[in-house]
Structure formats: C-alpha cells, structure tokens
Amino acid sequence: MKKFYSNKPAIILFAVPALFVFTVFVFYPIVQVFNKSFYDWNGLGTGTFIGFENYTKLFKDTVFKISNKNALIFAGTITIFQMTLASTFALVLSNQRVKGREFLRIAYFIPVVLSVTVVCQLWLAIFNSDSGLLNTIFQRLGINYRQNWLSNRYYAIYAISFVNAWQWMGYQFALLMAGIKSIPNDYYEAAKIDGASTFLAHMKVTIPLLKETYKICLTISLTGGVKAFTEMFIMTKGGPGNSTYTLTYLMYKAAFREFRYGYGMASASILVIQCLIIILVINWLFRDREGRDAKWGRIKEKAN
C-alpha cells in the first residue's frame, strides 16, 4: 500500500481525469452561478454589475420566505416518510421467514423506475377534486369529506411532498436492504446466544451498523427536498398563488420566464449554500465517535 501511494505519477494519472470532469461540469458552473448573481443580466451580453442588490431584493421578497418554508416542509415530510417506511420494510423483509419477500422487494421499488411525469399524472388523477380516488373513497365509506387537495394553499405542499415520498421510498429501501445484507450473520447469532429477541437484535446490531447507510439516505432525502422542482412544475405550477414555490422554482421563474437571470442566480446561490450546510451538518452528526472522543482528549491535554 505504501508503495502504491508513493507512486505519484500513477496517482496523478488516475486523479486528473476525474478532477477535470468535476471542474468542468460541477465546480465551474457553481462559480459562474455565484458570479452572475452579482449582475443585472437578462441572459444575453455581459450584464451590469450591481453588487448585492439581487440578494437584497431576494431577502425582502415574500416568495423567498415562502419558498424556504416549503423547502423545510417538503424535506421534512419526505425524510420522515421515507426513512420510517424504508427502515420498517427493510428490517421486516430481511427476515428469511417472511413469505413473498422477493415480490414485495420488487413491488416497493417499482415507483422508482417510473417517470416522474407518469407518477405526477397518476397522483393528479388521485387528487382530482371531482372524480379523484381519495374523494371517491371517502364518499363510498359514507364520510362527508371532500378536499381540493392541490387547490388548497395549506394542503397542496403536503400533497406534493407525499407524491415525492411515495415514489422515492423504494430507493431508500434498496439502500437499507443492501446495508443489512452487508452485516455478517455472526453478529445476529451472537445476539441470539445472549438472549436478544429479533427486535432487540435490530436495535442493538442492525441500526447502529447502518450508520453510514443512514447518512447517505438522509443526505439524499434532505438535499433532494430542499431543491425540489419537478413535482411543483408538473402538478401545480407553483400554485395556488405562490403557495408551493421552492427556491428552485423561484430560480426557474425568474431566469426562464421573466429573464431576470441575475436574480435567479442569486436564488440558486442560496440553494447551493443550503445544500452545503445540510451536508456539513449531517457529516457532523454522523462523525466518528471514537475519533471525536480522541480529539476532545487531545484538546483537554493541551488545556491542562
């Protein structure tokens, strides 16, 4: 291993192509987003430098506040829904004695492979206020309750969040199933010898050993929730009014509908910062405990 790491030409040979691709397709566009956010720019020409004026207008915009609120609701809803159901299904189907487990594993993953457009059209039909499935079920059950799910400014964001959570729960489920399969069976046998039940074995063995998998799942769901766009664009167009706006939709409307690219890039810049903060917080929460204790020990020794 030391010999491999000492071979600097080989390291450079393998690292440079990846760094080049990352720089061209990720880093450079992000830099340009921050750069253009300081300009009054319509997408053509060079634009006029106006400093922080776009950010000043953005922070005063009520739609910006609504967008951030919706991002929290959307990210929180899909994270709770996906993580809870995905964990439950993965733990149950990891039991070899469960009948039909292969069919259920496929069934849970089917929504993931469907087009987002197809899924949104399906749920538009379900949420339809006149002949939608939900209102029809209430009617058949004799429940006097009808709701315009996507036309109500208070319920619409939750309805859209559920659509996203329903579609991508299977992806989280697949990640957790893969994580469970990677856990050696010897750990469970040792837990049984110690008298642990199946539930206790999952609490003490499975879930702690899935820490890195949960870290990935949380990162995907929270960042995906913050930058949500497709469901809003297809199902509500940001409505009713502006009640289902997100920062991504605000950026889209400002840049591609109103040709205020500078303002749209300011919104995009805030979105990038929010995603980076989420990733840093998750990494901090899931940091290695032993390494953290050792670090605190070194700090105390220096203090003494």
C-alpha positions as a LaTeX table, in Angstrom:
\begin{tabular}{lrrr}
\hline
Residue & $x$ (\AA) & $y$ (\AA) & $z$ (\AA) \\
\hline
Met1 & 0.00 & 0.00 & 0.00 \\
Lys2 & 2.84 & 2.41 & 0.88 \\
Lys3 & 4.47 & 1.61 & $-2.45$ \\
Phe4 & 1.22 & 2.44 & $-4.25$ \\
Tyr5 & 0.78 & 5.79 & $-2.51$ \\
Ser6 & 4.40 & 6.70 & $-3.16$ \\
Asn7 & 3.85 & 6.34 & $-6.92$ \\
Lys8 & 2.86 & 9.98 & $-7.54$ \\
Pro9 & 2.75 & 9.79 & $-11.37$ \\
Ala10 & 0.18 & 6.96 & $-11.15$ \\
Ile11 & $-1.91$ & 8.92 & $-8.64$ \\
Ile12 & $-1.89$ & 11.99 & $-10.88$ \\
Leu13 & $-2.72$ & 9.88 & $-13.94$ \\
Phe14 & $-5.87$ & 8.48 & $-12.32$ \\
Ala15 & $-6.89$ & 11.65 & $-10.45$ \\
Val16 & $-6.55$ & 14.26 & $-13.20$ \\
Pro17 & $-9.37$ & 12.96 & $-15.48$ \\
Ala18 & $-11.84$ & 12.86 & $-12.58$ \\
Leu19 & $-10.77$ & 16.31 & $-11.38$ \\
Phe20 & $-11.09$ & 17.68 & $-14.91$ \\
Val21 & $-14.63$ & 16.34 & $-15.31$ \\
Phe22 & $-15.60$ & 17.63 & $-11.84$ \\
Thr23 & $-14.14$ & 21.06 & $-12.56$ \\
Val24 & $-15.81$ & 21.46 & $-15.95$ \\
Phe25 & $-19.25$ & 20.09 & $-15.11$ \\
Val26 & $-19.63$ & 20.91 & $-11.39$ \\
Phe27 & $-17.18$ & 23.43 & $-9.95$ \\
Tyr28 & $-17.06$ & 25.90 & $-12.86$ \\
Pro29 & $-20.87$ & 26.14 & $-13.24$ \\
Ile30 & $-21.22$ & 26.76 & $-9.49$ \\
Val31 & $-18.62$ & 29.53 & $-9.66$ \\
Gln32 & $-20.49$ & 31.08 & $-12.59$ \\
Val33 & $-23.77$ & 30.92 & $-10.65$ \\
Phe34 & $-22.26$ & 32.96 & $-7.81$ \\
Asn35 & $-20.57$ & 35.32 & $-10.28$ \\
Lys36 & $-23.72$ & 36.07 & $-12.28$ \\
Ser37 & $-25.76$ & 36.63 & $-9.12$ \\
Phe38 & $-23.99$ & 40.00 & $-8.76$ \\
Tyr39 & $-25.20$ & 41.21 & $-12.16$ \\
Asp40 & $-28.36$ & 42.67 & $-13.62$ \\
Trp41 & $-28.40$ & 40.22 & $-16.52$ \\
Asn42 & $-31.06$ & 39.07 & $-18.97$ \\
Gly43 & $-29.13$ & 36.02 & $-20.19$ \\
Leu44 & $-27.55$ & 37.80 & $-23.14$ \\
Gly45 & $-24.49$ & 40.00 & $-23.28$ \\
Thr46 & $-22.33$ & 40.83 & $-20.27$ \\
Gly47 & $-24.84$ & 42.39 & $-17.90$ \\
Thr48 & $-24.37$ & 45.21 & $-15.39$ \\
Phe49 & $-22.59$ & 44.69 & $-12.09$ \\
Ile50 & $-24.92$ & 45.68 & $-9.23$ \\
Gly51 & $-23.21$ & 44.07 & $-6.24$ \\
Phe52 & $-25.53$ & 42.55 & $-3.61$ \\
Glu53 & $-28.68$ & 44.20 & $-4.97$ \\
Asn54 & $-30.15$ & 40.88 & $-6.16$ \\
Tyr55 & $-29.62$ & 39.38 & $-2.71$ \\
Thr56 & $-31.16$ & 42.42 & $-1.04$ \\
Lys57 & $-34.27$ & 42.11 & $-3.20$ \\
Leu58 & $-34.34$ & 38.34 & $-2.65$ \\
Phe59 & $-34.29$ & 38.55 & 1.15 \\
Lys60 & $-37.09$ & 41.14 & 1.07 \\
Asp61 & $-39.22$ & 39.03 & $-1.28$ \\
Thr62 & $-42.12$ & 37.29 & 0.49 \\
Val63 & $-41.97$ & 34.50 & $-2.10$ \\
Phe64 & $-38.40$ & 33.78 & $-0.96$ \\
Lys65 & $-39.68$ & 33.24 & 2.60 \\
Ile66 & $-42.50$ & 31.01 & 1.34 \\
Ser67 & $-40.01$ & 29.03 & $-0.74$ \\
Asn68 & $-37.77$ & 28.38 & 2.26 \\
Lys69 & $-40.74$ & 27.37 & 4.38 \\
Asn70 & $-41.91$ & 24.96 & 1.68 \\
Ala71 & $-38.39$ & 23.53 & 1.41 \\
Leu72 & $-38.44$ & 22.71 & 5.13 \\
Ile73 & $-41.90$ & 21.15 & 4.88 \\
Phe74 & $-41.03$ & 19.18 & 1.76 \\
Ala75 & $-37.66$ & 17.93 & 3.05 \\
Gly76 & $-39.05$ & 17.08 & 6.48 \\
Thr77 & $-42.10$ & 15.25 & 5.11 \\
Ile78 & $-40.26$ & 13.08 & 2.61 \\
Thr79 & $-37.44$ & 12.31 & 5.08 \\
Ile80 & $-39.78$ & 11.15 & 7.86 \\
Phe81 & $-42.00$ & 9.19 & 5.46 \\
Gln82 & $-39.19$ & 7.56 & 3.50 \\
Met83 & $-36.87$ & 6.76 & 6.40 \\
Thr84 & $-39.64$ & 5.35 & 8.59 \\
Leu85 & $-41.24$ & 3.12 & 5.96 \\
Ala86 & $-37.97$ & 2.15 & 4.27 \\
Ser87 & $-36.44$ & 1.12 & 7.61 \\
Thr88 & $-39.54$ & $-0.83$ & 8.64 \\
Phe89 & $-39.85$ & $-2.67$ & 5.32 \\
Ala90 & $-36.11$ & $-3.38$ & 5.13 \\
Leu91 & $-35.99$ & $-4.82$ & 8.66 \\
Val92 & $-39.09$ & $-6.96$ & 8.10 \\
Leu93 & $-38.01$ & $-8.29$ & 4.70 \\
Ser94 & $-34.52$ & $-9.10$ & 5.97 \\
Asn95 & $-36.19$ & $-11.98$ & 7.82 \\
Gln96 & $-35.88$ & $-15.12$ & 5.69 \\
Arg97 & $-39.15$ & $-16.49$ & 7.10 \\
Val98 & $-41.30$ & $-13.70$ & 5.60 \\
Lys99 & $-43.37$ & $-15.11$ & 2.74 \\
Gly100 & $-43.42$ & $-13.28$ & $-0.59$ \\
Arg101 & $-40.36$ & $-11.21$ & 0.33 \\
Glu102 & $-38.97$ & $-11.27$ & $-3.23$ \\
Phe103 & $-42.26$ & $-9.98$ & $-4.67$ \\
Leu104 & $-42.50$ & $-7.26$ & $-2.01$ \\
Arg105 & $-38.93$ & $-6.11$ & $-2.65$ \\
Ile106 & $-39.74$ & $-5.64$ & $-6.33$ \\
Ala107 & $-43.10$ & $-4.01$ & $-5.61$ \\
Tyr108 & $-41.57$ & $-1.41$ & $-3.28$ \\
Phe109 & $-39.00$ & $-0.45$ & $-5.93$ \\
Ile110 & $-41.39$ & $-0.19$ & $-8.91$ \\
Pro111 & $-42.29$ & 3.53 & $-8.35$ \\
Val112 & $-38.59$ & 4.44 & $-8.51$ \\
Val113 & $-38.23$ & 3.23 & $-12.11$ \\
Leu114 & $-41.33$ & 5.13 & $-13.25$ \\
Ser115 & $-41.00$ & 8.52 & $-14.90$ \\
Val116 & $-41.65$ & 11.47 & $-12.59$ \\
Thr117 & $-44.15$ & 12.75 & $-15.16$ \\
Val118 & $-46.07$ & 9.46 & $-15.08$ \\
Val119 & $-46.14$ & 9.46 & $-11.28$ \\
Cys120 & $-47.34$ & 13.07 & $-11.15$ \\
Gln121 & $-50.10$ & 12.39 & $-13.67$ \\
Leu122 & $-51.17$ & 9.36 & $-11.66$ \\
Trp123 & $-51.45$ & 11.37 & $-8.46$ \\
Leu124 & $-53.15$ & 14.25 & $-10.25$ \\
Ala125 & $-55.92$ & 11.78 & $-11.07$ \\
Ile126 & $-55.98$ & 10.53 & $-7.47$ \\
Phe127 & $-56.14$ & 14.05 & $-6.04$ \\
Asn128 & $-58.81$ & 15.23 & $-8.50$ \\
Ser129 & $-61.50$ & 17.04 & $-6.55$ \\
Asp130 & $-64.40$ & 15.75 & $-8.66$ \\
Ser131 & $-63.66$ & 12.11 & $-9.51$ \\
Gly132 & $-60.36$ & 11.51 & $-7.73$ \\
Leu133 & $-59.71$ & 8.26 & $-5.91$ \\
Leu134 & $-59.30$ & 9.83 & $-2.47$ \\
Asn135 & $-62.58$ & 11.75 & $-2.50$ \\
Thr136 & $-64.34$ & 8.74 & $-4.05$ \\
Ile137 & $-63.12$ & 6.52 & $-1.19$ \\
Phe138 & $-64.46$ & 8.98 & 1.37 \\
Gln139 & $-67.78$ & 9.05 & $-0.48$ \\
Arg140 & $-68.07$ & 5.25 & $-0.64$ \\
Leu141 & $-67.29$ & 5.00 & 3.06 \\
Gly142 & $-70.05$ & 7.46 & 3.81 \\
Ile143 & $-67.64$ & 10.10 & 5.09 \\
Asn144 & $-68.81$ & 13.61 & 4.29 \\
Tyr145 & $-65.36$ & 14.95 & 3.48 \\
Arg146 & $-64.15$ & 16.31 & 0.17 \\
Gln147 & $-60.98$ & 18.22 & $-0.42$ \\
Asn148 & $-59.39$ & 20.09 & $-3.31$ \\
Trp149 & $-56.01$ & 18.66 & $-2.41$ \\
Leu150 & $-53.94$ & 20.67 & $-4.89$ \\
Ser151 & $-56.09$ & 23.79 & $-4.89$ \\
Asn152 & $-55.83$ & 24.41 & $-1.16$ \\
Arg153 & $-52.88$ & 26.69 & $-0.36$ \\
Tyr154 & $-52.35$ & 24.97 & 3.01 \\
Tyr155 & $-52.58$ & 21.32 & 1.90 \\
Ala156 & $-51.01$ & 21.48 & $-1.56$ \\
Ile157 & $-47.36$ & 21.37 & $-0.42$ \\
Tyr158 & $-48.07$ & 18.33 & 1.78 \\
Ala159 & $-49.85$ & 16.55 & $-1.06$ \\
Ile160 & $-46.92$ & 17.13 & $-3.41$ \\
Ser161 & $-44.46$ & 16.06 & $-0.71$ \\
Phe162 & $-46.32$ & 12.79 & $-0.34$ \\
Val163 & $-46.04$ & 12.14 & $-4.07$ \\
Asn164 & $-42.27$ & 12.51 & $-3.97$ \\
Ala165 & $-42.01$ & 10.46 & $-0.77$ \\
Trp166 & $-44.11$ & 7.66 & $-2.27$ \\
Gln167 & $-42.03$ & 7.46 & $-5.43$ \\
Trp168 & $-38.56$ & 7.51 & $-3.86$ \\
Met169 & $-39.20$ & 5.47 & $-0.73$ \\
Gly170 & $-38.16$ & 2.36 & $-2.69$ \\
Tyr171 & $-34.75$ & 3.89 & $-3.39$ \\
Gln172 & $-34.08$ & 4.35 & 0.32 \\
Phe173 & $-35.44$ & 0.85 & 0.92 \\
Ala174 & $-32.95$ & $-0.61$ & $-1.59$ \\
Leu175 & $-30.02$ & 1.19 & 0.06 \\
Leu176 & $-31.01$ & $-0.06$ & 3.51 \\
Met177 & $-31.54$ & $-3.62$ & 2.25 \\
Ala178 & $-28.06$ & $-3.57$ & 0.73 \\
Gly179 & $-26.66$ & $-2.29$ & 4.02 \\
Ile180 & $-28.40$ & $-5.04$ & 6.01 \\
Lys181 & $-27.05$ & $-7.71$ & 3.65 \\
Ser182 & $-23.51$ & $-6.48$ & 4.26 \\
Ile183 & $-23.79$ & $-7.16$ & 8.02 \\
Pro184 & $-22.17$ & $-10.50$ & 8.95 \\
Asn185 & $-24.65$ & $-13.10$ & 10.25 \\
Asp186 & $-22.27$ & $-13.89$ & 13.11 \\
Tyr187 & $-23.38$ & $-10.73$ & 14.90 \\
Tyr188 & $-27.00$ & $-11.88$ & 14.96 \\
Glu189 & $-26.03$ & $-15.35$ & 16.13 \\
Ala190 & $-24.05$ & $-13.81$ & 18.98 \\
Ala191 & $-27.04$ & $-11.64$ & 19.89 \\
Lys192 & $-29.33$ & $-14.69$ & 19.97 \\
Ile193 & $-26.87$ & $-16.55$ & 22.21 \\
Asp194 & $-27.04$ & $-13.59$ & 24.59 \\
Gly195 & $-30.84$ & $-13.94$ & 24.62 \\
Ala196 & $-31.72$ & $-10.95$ & 22.44 \\
Ser197 & $-35.02$ & $-11.03$ & 20.57 \\
Thr198 & $-35.24$ & $-10.21$ & 16.86 \\
Phe199 & $-36.41$ & $-6.68$ & 17.64 \\
Leu200 & $-33.62$ & $-6.10$ & 20.17 \\
Ala201 & $-31.04$ & $-7.52$ & 17.75 \\
His202 & $-32.12$ & $-5.00$ & 15.13 \\
Met203 & $-31.98$ & $-2.15$ & 17.67 \\
Lys204 & $-28.56$ & $-3.11$ & 19.03 \\
Val205 & $-26.90$ & $-4.58$ & 15.92 \\
Thr206 & $-28.59$ & $-3.66$ & 12.64 \\
Ile207 & $-29.40$ & 0.02 & 13.09 \\
Pro208 & $-26.03$ & 1.02 & 14.65 \\
Leu209 & $-24.16$ & $-0.77$ & 11.84 \\
Leu210 & $-26.29$ & 1.05 & 9.24 \\
Lys211 & $-24.94$ & 4.45 & 10.34 \\
Glu212 & $-23.15$ & 5.16 & 7.07 \\
Thr213 & $-26.16$ & 3.99 & 5.05 \\
Tyr214 & $-28.48$ & 6.25 & 7.04 \\
Lys215 & $-26.03$ & 9.10 & 6.47 \\
Ile216 & $-26.33$ & 8.63 & 2.70 \\
Cys217 & $-30.13$ & 8.28 & 2.88 \\
Leu218 & $-30.51$ & 11.46 & 4.93 \\
Thr219 & $-28.24$ & 13.40 & 2.59 \\
Ile220 & $-30.23$ & 12.28 & $-0.45$ \\
Ser221 & $-33.66$ & 12.99 & 1.05 \\
Leu222 & $-32.87$ & 16.34 & 2.69 \\
Thr223 & $-30.94$ & 17.85 & $-0.21$ \\
Gly224 & $-33.50$ & 16.43 & $-2.64$ \\
Gly225 & $-36.30$ & 18.01 & $-0.62$ \\
Val226 & $-34.64$ & 21.42 & $-0.49$ \\
Lys227 & $-34.09$ & 21.54 & $-4.27$ \\
Ala228 & $-37.48$ & 20.06 & $-5.22$ \\
Phe229 & $-38.87$ & 21.32 & $-8.51$ \\
Thr230 & $-40.33$ & 18.72 & $-10.87$ \\
Glu231 & $-43.46$ & 17.85 & $-8.88$ \\
Met232 & $-44.33$ & 21.53 & $-8.40$ \\
Phe233 & $-43.77$ & 22.28 & $-12.06$ \\
Ile234 & $-45.99$ & 19.44 & $-13.28$ \\
Met235 & $-48.73$ & 19.38 & $-10.65$ \\
Thr236 & $-49.32$ & 22.97 & $-9.51$ \\
Lys237 & $-47.03$ & 25.38 & $-11.43$ \\
Gly238 & $-46.12$ & 26.81 & $-8.03$ \\
Gly239 & $-49.77$ & 27.44 & $-7.14$ \\
Pro240 & $-52.29$ & 28.04 & $-5.89$ \\
Gly241 & $-50.84$ & 31.53 & $-5.99$ \\
Asn242 & $-47.25$ & 31.02 & $-4.83$ \\
Ser243 & $-48.02$ & 28.54 & $-2.04$ \\
Thr244 & $-45.92$ & 25.67 & $-3.49$ \\
Tyr245 & $-42.90$ & 27.67 & $-4.61$ \\
Thr246 & $-39.43$ & 26.37 & $-3.78$ \\
Leu247 & $-36.09$ & 28.08 & $-4.36$ \\
Thr248 & $-35.60$ & 26.00 & $-7.49$ \\
Tyr249 & $-38.98$ & 27.03 & $-8.85$ \\
Leu250 & $-38.30$ & 30.66 & $-7.91$ \\
Met251 & $-34.99$ & 30.46 & $-9.79$ \\
Tyr252 & $-36.70$ & 28.89 & $-12.81$ \\
Lys253 & $-39.42$ & 31.51 & $-12.99$ \\
Ala254 & $-37.05$ & 34.45 & $-12.51$ \\
Ala255 & $-34.48$ & 33.23 & $-15.04$ \\
Phe256 & $-36.51$ & 31.49 & $-17.73$ \\
Arg257 & $-39.89$ & 33.21 & $-17.53$ \\
Glu258 & $-39.02$ & 36.75 & $-16.51$ \\
Phe259 & $-35.44$ & 36.77 & $-17.92$ \\
Arg260 & $-34.00$ & 38.07 & $-14.64$ \\
Tyr261 & $-31.03$ & 35.73 & $-14.70$ \\
Gly262 & $-29.09$ & 37.64 & $-12.05$ \\
Tyr263 & $-31.99$ & 37.35 & $-9.61$ \\
Gly264 & $-32.43$ & 33.69 & $-10.49$ \\
Met265 & $-28.72$ & 33.03 & $-9.93$ \\
Ala266 & $-28.96$ & 34.69 & $-6.51$ \\
Ser267 & $-31.72$ & 32.23 & $-5.63$ \\
Ala268 & $-29.57$ & 29.38 & $-6.97$ \\
Ser269 & $-26.61$ & 30.56 & $-4.88$ \\
Ile270 & $-28.68$ & 30.43 & $-1.70$ \\
Leu271 & $-29.82$ & 26.93 & $-2.70$ \\
Val272 & $-26.22$ & 25.75 & $-3.13$ \\
Ile273 & $-25.29$ & 27.18 & 0.29 \\
Gln274 & $-28.28$ & 25.48 & 1.92 \\
Cys275 & $-27.34$ & 22.11 & 0.43 \\
Leu276 & $-23.73$ & 22.52 & 1.59 \\
Ile277 & $-24.91$ & 23.38 & 5.11 \\
Ile278 & $-27.15$ & 20.31 & 5.18 \\
Ile279 & $-24.26$ & 18.08 & 4.11 \\
Leu280 & $-21.92$ & 19.60 & 6.71 \\
Val281 & $-24.50$ & 19.20 & 9.48 \\
Ile282 & $-25.18$ & 15.56 & 8.55 \\
Asn283 & $-21.44$ & 14.82 & 8.45 \\
Trp284 & $-21.08$ & 16.47 & 11.86 \\
Leu285 & $-23.95$ & 14.47 & 13.35 \\
Phe286 & $-22.63$ & 11.18 & 11.96 \\
Arg287 & $-18.97$ & 11.85 & 12.69 \\
Asp288 & $-16.96$ & 9.00 & 14.17 \\
Arg289 & $-17.50$ & 8.89 & 17.92 \\
Glu290 & $-14.12$ & 7.35 & 18.71 \\
Gly291 & $-12.33$ & 9.96 & 16.66 \\
Arg292 & $-14.37$ & 12.70 & 18.32 \\
Asp293 & $-13.54$ & 11.40 & 21.83 \\
Ala294 & $-9.86$ & 11.19 & 20.92 \\
Lys295 & $-9.95$ & 14.76 & 19.61 \\
Trp296 & $-11.57$ & 16.03 & 22.81 \\
Gly297 & $-8.97$ & 14.11 & 24.80 \\
Arg298 & $-6.15$ & 15.87 & 22.93 \\
Ile299 & $-7.82$ & 19.24 & 23.48 \\
Lys300 & $-8.12$ & 18.59 & 27.24 \\
Glu301 & $-4.48$ & 17.52 & 27.44 \\
Lys302 & $-3.38$ & 20.73 & 25.74 \\
Ala303 & $-5.62$ & 22.75 & 28.07 \\
Asn304 & $-4.09$ & 21.12 & 31.12 \\
\hline
\end{tabular}
